[in-house]
Amino acid sequence: MSQATQGFSALAEMMSNIGPIAVGVLALLLVSSIYSWTVIFGKWSTFRKATAQSKKFIRAFRKATRLQEIAALTSDCGGSPLAQVFEDVYDTYKRVTGGSGPPRSLAPLERTAQTAASEAVTALERRMTWLATIGSVSPFVGLFGTVMGVVDAFHAIGTAGGGSLKTVAPGIAEALITTAAGLFVAVPAVVAYNQFSARIRIFASAIDDFCRELLNSLEEIPVRNQPPPRGPERG
């Protein structure tokens, strides 16, 4: 029998001896782990899509000469927070200018940009608190199973009147399994939370930079729309 097979056999034997409290702890940790990995894969997909579409959108934004050209691209870059910010600001621009010409004041556009940027970052942060909660609480849930396993071990010693390995084995098994399960659930959640938090900070910085670039572009509309100077008329 291989070492791996022996390890699985030992783990199966330990699992068969655990009590109902440990089973409840493991069930709770299993649900937490499934939800945690669901959030992790969902966030990973969202951030990858947002990064790719943001690069595509910012390239098109810097090459475009008319706002209408950029507005037509927002539907294809719906996963980009930059496109979401532009769409909100462009709606405000159309409302205050009628869709063409320079804005009389940038104040409404600045307020819209700030609100849109905040909403975009909030959308990226959605469900992140669950990762933080699972990462911080899971070790304590496992520790609860550890404590109850040790209590069972001492209770078995008191009942049997001795401390043989056979007497304390079920309680120690509960303690070890629930401890390992708590760490198994917590570690991926904590790592993912830290990595995603760093990505969100990068997105937030990129959104702020884009807001300034967009407002500067809107402010330069009068300069862009001025007709070229006419030369002296010839008689």
One Martini backbone bead per residue (centre of mass of N, CA, C, O) as a GRO file, in nm:
protein
  235
    1MET     BB    1   0.095   0.036   0.024
    2SER     BB    2   0.079   0.353  -0.012
    3GLN     BB    3   0.118   0.651   0.141
    4ALA     BB    4  -0.141   0.786   0.035
    5THR     BB    5  -0.335   0.558   0.109
    6GLN     BB    6  -0.275   0.564   0.413
    7GLY     BB    7  -0.365   0.854   0.457
    8PHE     BB    8  -0.663   0.817   0.367
    9SER     BB    9  -0.729   0.593   0.570
   10ALA     BB   10  -0.673   0.758   0.826
   11LEU     BB   11  -0.875   0.986   0.763
   12ALA     BB   12  -1.128   0.805   0.747
   13GLU     BB   13  -1.106   0.700   1.037
   14MET     BB   14  -1.126   0.976   1.175
   15MET     BB   15  -1.404   1.060   1.054
   16SER     BB   16  -1.563   0.813   1.187
   17ASN     BB   17  -1.500   0.939   1.501
   18ILE     BB   18  -1.660   1.182   1.490
   19GLY     BB   19  -1.869   1.414   1.602
   20PRO     BB   20  -2.138   1.631   1.569
   21ILE     BB   21  -1.984   1.897   1.611
   22ALA     BB   22  -1.767   1.849   1.396
   23VAL     BB   23  -1.964   1.817   1.163
   24GLY     BB   24  -2.079   2.103   1.181
   25VAL     BB   25  -1.814   2.252   1.137
   26LEU     BB   26  -1.746   2.125   0.860
   27ALA     BB   27  -2.003   2.220   0.716
   28LEU     BB   28  -1.953   2.523   0.752
   29LEU     BB   29  -1.675   2.524   0.609
   30LEU     BB   30  -1.773   2.417   0.337
   31VAL     BB   31  -1.962   2.647   0.267
   32SER     BB   32  -1.748   2.870   0.288
   33SER     BB   33  -1.560   2.757   0.069
   34ILE     BB   34  -1.753   2.762  -0.169
   35TYR     BB   35  -1.813   3.065  -0.157
   36SER     BB   36  -1.525   3.167  -0.174
   37TRP     BB   37  -1.460   3.042  -0.457
   38THR     BB   38  -1.684   3.186  -0.605
   39VAL     BB   39  -1.575   3.470  -0.555
   40ILE     BB   40  -1.293   3.433  -0.670
   41PHE     BB   41  -1.372   3.357  -0.962
   42GLY     BB   42  -1.553   3.602  -1.014
   43LYS     BB   43  -1.337   3.822  -0.967
   44TRP     BB   44  -1.129   3.726  -1.166
   45SER     BB   45  -1.313   3.765  -1.414
   46THR     BB   46  -1.382   4.064  -1.373
   47PHE     BB   47  -1.089   4.179  -1.375
   48ARG     BB   48  -1.003   4.073  -1.648
   49LYS     BB   49  -1.224   4.217  -1.810
   50ALA     BB   50  -1.165   4.507  -1.710
   51THR     BB   51  -0.875   4.525  -1.813
   52ALA     BB   52  -0.919   4.471  -2.115
   53GLN     BB   53  -1.144   4.691  -2.165
   54SER     BB   54  -0.982   4.936  -2.063
   55LYS     BB   55  -0.759   4.928  -2.273
   56LYS     BB   56  -0.944   4.955  -2.516
   57PHE     BB   57  -1.085   5.223  -2.433
   58ILE     BB   58  -0.838   5.414  -2.394
   59ARG     BB   59  -0.738   5.393  -2.683
   60ALA     BB   60  -0.996   5.503  -2.817
   61PHE     BB   61  -1.011   5.772  -2.665
   62ARG     BB   62  -0.726   5.885  -2.772
   63LYS     BB   63  -0.814   5.860  -3.088
   64ALA     BB   64  -1.051   6.021  -3.071
   65THR     BB   65  -1.252   6.318  -3.196
   66ARG     BB   66  -1.531   6.214  -3.080
   67LEU     BB   67  -1.773   6.143  -2.851
   68GLN     BB   68  -1.951   5.951  -3.024
   69GLU     BB   69  -1.733   5.735  -3.067
   70ILE     BB   70  -1.710   5.654  -2.769
   71ALA     BB   71  -2.009   5.591  -2.706
   72ALA     BB   72  -2.020   5.343  -2.909
   73LEU     BB   73  -1.811   5.167  -2.718
   74THR     BB   74  -1.949   5.110  -2.436
   75SER     BB   75  -2.109   4.845  -2.505
   76ASP     BB   76  -1.828   4.677  -2.551
   77CYS     BB   77  -1.725   4.802  -2.240
   78GLY     BB   78  -1.906   4.725  -1.977
   79GLY     BB   79  -1.664   4.608  -1.780
   80SER     BB   80  -1.560   4.898  -1.767
   81PRO     BB   81  -1.516   5.161  -1.553
   82LEU     BB   82  -1.451   5.378  -1.765
   83ALA     BB   83  -1.709   5.346  -1.935
   84GLN     BB   84  -1.905   5.412  -1.707
   85VAL     BB   85  -1.806   5.697  -1.654
   86PHE     BB   86  -1.844   5.811  -1.936
   87GLU     BB   87  -2.147   5.765  -1.962
   88ASP     BB   88  -2.233   5.953  -1.731
   89VAL     BB   89  -2.090   6.211  -1.831
   90TYR     BB   90  -2.223   6.219  -2.113
   91ASP     BB   91  -2.512   6.254  -2.015
   92THR     BB   92  -2.458   6.526  -1.878
   93TYR     BB   93  -2.351   6.673  -2.124
   94LYS     BB   94  -2.615   6.651  -2.292
   95ARG     BB   95  -2.794   6.800  -2.084
   96VAL     BB   96  -2.617   7.083  -2.074
   97THR     BB   97  -2.572   7.105  -2.418
   98GLY     BB   98  -2.738   6.902  -2.626
   99GLY     BB   99  -2.461   6.742  -2.757
  100SER     BB  100  -2.304   7.023  -2.801
  101GLY     BB  101  -2.042   7.175  -2.724
  102PRO     BB  102  -1.955   7.362  -2.470
  103PRO     BB  103  -1.941   7.384  -2.143
  104ARG     BB  104  -2.014   7.626  -1.913
  105SER     BB  105  -1.966   7.400  -1.683
  106LEU     BB  106  -1.780   7.157  -1.487
  107ALA     BB  107  -1.930   7.089  -1.224
  108PRO     BB  108  -2.138   6.870  -1.310
  109LEU     BB  109  -1.919   6.679  -1.427
  110GLU     BB  110  -1.755   6.641  -1.167
  111ARG     BB  111  -1.981   6.517  -0.998
  112THR     BB  112  -2.035   6.279  -1.185
  113ALA     BB  113  -1.748   6.160  -1.177
  114GLN     BB  114  -1.736   6.105  -0.874
  115THR     BB  115  -1.983   5.921  -0.858
  116ALA     BB  116  -1.897   5.713  -1.075
  117ALA     BB  117  -1.632   5.629  -0.939
  118SER     BB  118  -1.757   5.527  -0.676
  119GLU     BB  119  -1.942   5.312  -0.808
  120ALA     BB  120  -1.719   5.148  -0.947
  121VAL     BB  121  -1.566   5.068  -0.689
  122THR     BB  122  -1.805   4.938  -0.542
  123ALA     BB  123  -1.847   4.714  -0.754
  124LEU     BB  124  -1.561   4.585  -0.710
  125GLU     BB  125  -1.620   4.536  -0.386
  126ARG     BB  126  -1.813   4.325  -0.418
  127ARG     BB  127  -1.792   4.065  -0.173
  128MET     BB  128  -1.527   4.123  -0.008
  129THR     BB  129  -1.631   4.092   0.286
  130TRP     BB  130  -1.659   3.785   0.272
  131LEU     BB  131  -1.363   3.719   0.253
  132ALA     BB  132  -1.281   3.855   0.518
  133THR     BB  133  -1.469   3.692   0.702
  134ILE     BB  134  -1.373   3.406   0.631
  135GLY     BB  135  -1.068   3.454   0.693
  136SER     BB  136  -1.122   3.537   1.008
  137VAL     BB  137  -1.334   3.305   1.112
  138SER     BB  138  -1.247   3.012   1.040
  139PRO     BB  139  -1.030   2.960   1.263
  140PHE     BB  140  -1.243   2.981   1.497
  141VAL     BB  141  -1.418   2.750   1.409
  142GLY     BB  142  -1.190   2.542   1.426
  143LEU     BB  143  -1.128   2.603   1.728
  144PHE     BB  144  -1.391   2.501   1.837
  145GLY     BB  145  -1.341   2.208   1.747
  146THR     BB  146  -1.084   2.176   1.912
  147VAL     BB  147  -1.201   2.216   2.193
  148MET     BB  148  -1.416   1.990   2.174
  149GLY     BB  149  -1.210   1.763   2.129
  150VAL     BB  150  -1.063   1.797   2.400
  151VAL     BB  151  -1.308   1.757   2.577
  152ASP     BB  152  -1.364   1.468   2.481
  153ALA     BB  153  -1.095   1.351   2.572
  154PHE     BB  154  -1.131   1.415   2.878
  155HIS     BB  155  -1.397   1.264   2.908
  156ALA     BB  156  -1.284   0.987   2.833
  157ILE     BB  157  -1.080   0.970   3.062
  158GLY     BB  158  -1.287   0.993   3.294
  159THR     BB  159  -1.462   0.747   3.213
  160ALA     BB  160  -1.215   0.527   3.191
  161GLY     BB  161  -0.970   0.601   3.398
  162GLY     BB  162  -0.784   0.673   3.141
  163GLY     BB  163  -0.499   0.751   2.890
  164SER     BB  164  -0.535   0.614   2.629
  165LEU     BB  165  -0.522   0.625   2.291
  166LYS     BB  166  -0.806   0.506   2.241
  167THR     BB  167  -0.955   0.721   2.415
  168VAL     BB  168  -0.835   1.003   2.274
  169ALA     BB  169  -0.854   0.984   1.961
  170PRO     BB  170  -1.127   1.115   1.878
  171GLY     BB  171  -1.074   1.398   1.998
  172ILE     BB  172  -0.807   1.456   1.847
  173ALA     BB  173  -0.925   1.426   1.565
  174GLU     BB  174  -1.117   1.663   1.581
  175ALA     BB  175  -0.904   1.881   1.637
  176LEU     BB  176  -0.730   1.842   1.379
  177ILE     BB  177  -0.944   1.865   1.155
  178THR     BB  178  -1.068   2.145   1.227
  179THR     BB  179  -0.808   2.303   1.211
  180ALA     BB  180  -0.739   2.240   0.915
  181ALA     BB  181  -1.007   2.341   0.793
  182GLY     BB  182  -0.986   2.637   0.880
  183LEU     BB  183  -0.722   2.694   0.720
  184PHE     BB  184  -0.819   2.600   0.438
  185VAL     BB  185  -1.032   2.834   0.421
  186ALA     BB  186  -0.869   3.098   0.501
  187VAL     BB  187  -0.619   3.132   0.318
  188PRO     BB  188  -0.750   3.188   0.036
  189ALA     BB  189  -0.920   3.431   0.130
  190VAL     BB  190  -0.685   3.616   0.218
  191VAL     BB  191  -0.523   3.618  -0.043
  192ALA     BB  192  -0.751   3.722  -0.226
  193TYR     BB  193  -0.812   3.983  -0.077
  194ASN     BB  194  -0.534   4.115  -0.113
  195GLN     BB  195  -0.519   4.101  -0.422
  196PHE     BB  196  -0.789   4.250  -0.483
  197SER     BB  197  -0.726   4.511  -0.331
  198ALA     BB  198  -0.491   4.591  -0.513
  199ARG     BB  199  -0.657   4.604  -0.774
  200ILE     BB  200  -0.857   4.822  -0.680
  201ARG     BB  201  -0.647   5.045  -0.640
  202ILE     BB  202  -0.568   5.055  -0.937
  203PHE     BB  203  -0.845   5.124  -1.047
  204ALA     BB  204  -0.890   5.385  -0.886
  205SER     BB  205  -0.652   5.535  -1.012
  206ALA     BB  206  -0.745   5.508  -1.310
  207ILE     BB  207  -1.013   5.656  -1.273
  208ASP     BB  208  -0.902   5.928  -1.181
  209ASP     BB  209  -0.731   5.980  -1.433
  210PHE     BB  210  -0.967   5.966  -1.633
  211CYS     BB  211  -1.134   6.199  -1.523
  212ARG     BB  212  -0.927   6.417  -1.583
  213GLU     BB  213  -0.902   6.361  -1.886
  214LEU     BB  214  -1.201   6.405  -1.957
  215LEU     BB  215  -1.231   6.696  -1.849
  216ASN     BB  216  -1.013   6.815  -2.028
  217SER     BB  217  -1.153   6.748  -2.295
  218LEU     BB  218  -1.409   6.916  -2.239
  219GLU     BB  219  -1.253   7.187  -2.199
  220GLU     BB  220  -1.129   7.170  -2.511
  221ILE     BB  221  -1.366   7.210  -2.710
  222PRO     BB  222  -1.341   7.511  -2.797
  223VAL     BB  223  -1.063   7.472  -2.932
  224ARG     BB  224  -1.147   7.247  -3.139
  225ASN     BB  225  -1.407   7.422  -3.264
  226GLN     BB  226  -1.241   7.620  -3.384
  227PRO     BB  227  -1.181   7.794  -3.645
  228PRO     BB  228  -0.972   7.861  -3.866
  229PRO     BB  229  -0.778   8.099  -3.958
  230ARG     BB  230  -0.799   8.368  -4.162
  231GLY     BB  231  -0.686   8.508  -4.421
  232PRO     BB  232  -0.616   8.751  -4.615
  233GLU     BB  233  -0.783   8.933  -4.826
  234ARG     BB  234  -0.821   8.946  -5.164
  235GLY     BB  235  -0.863   9.181  -5.432
   0.00000   0.00000   0.00000
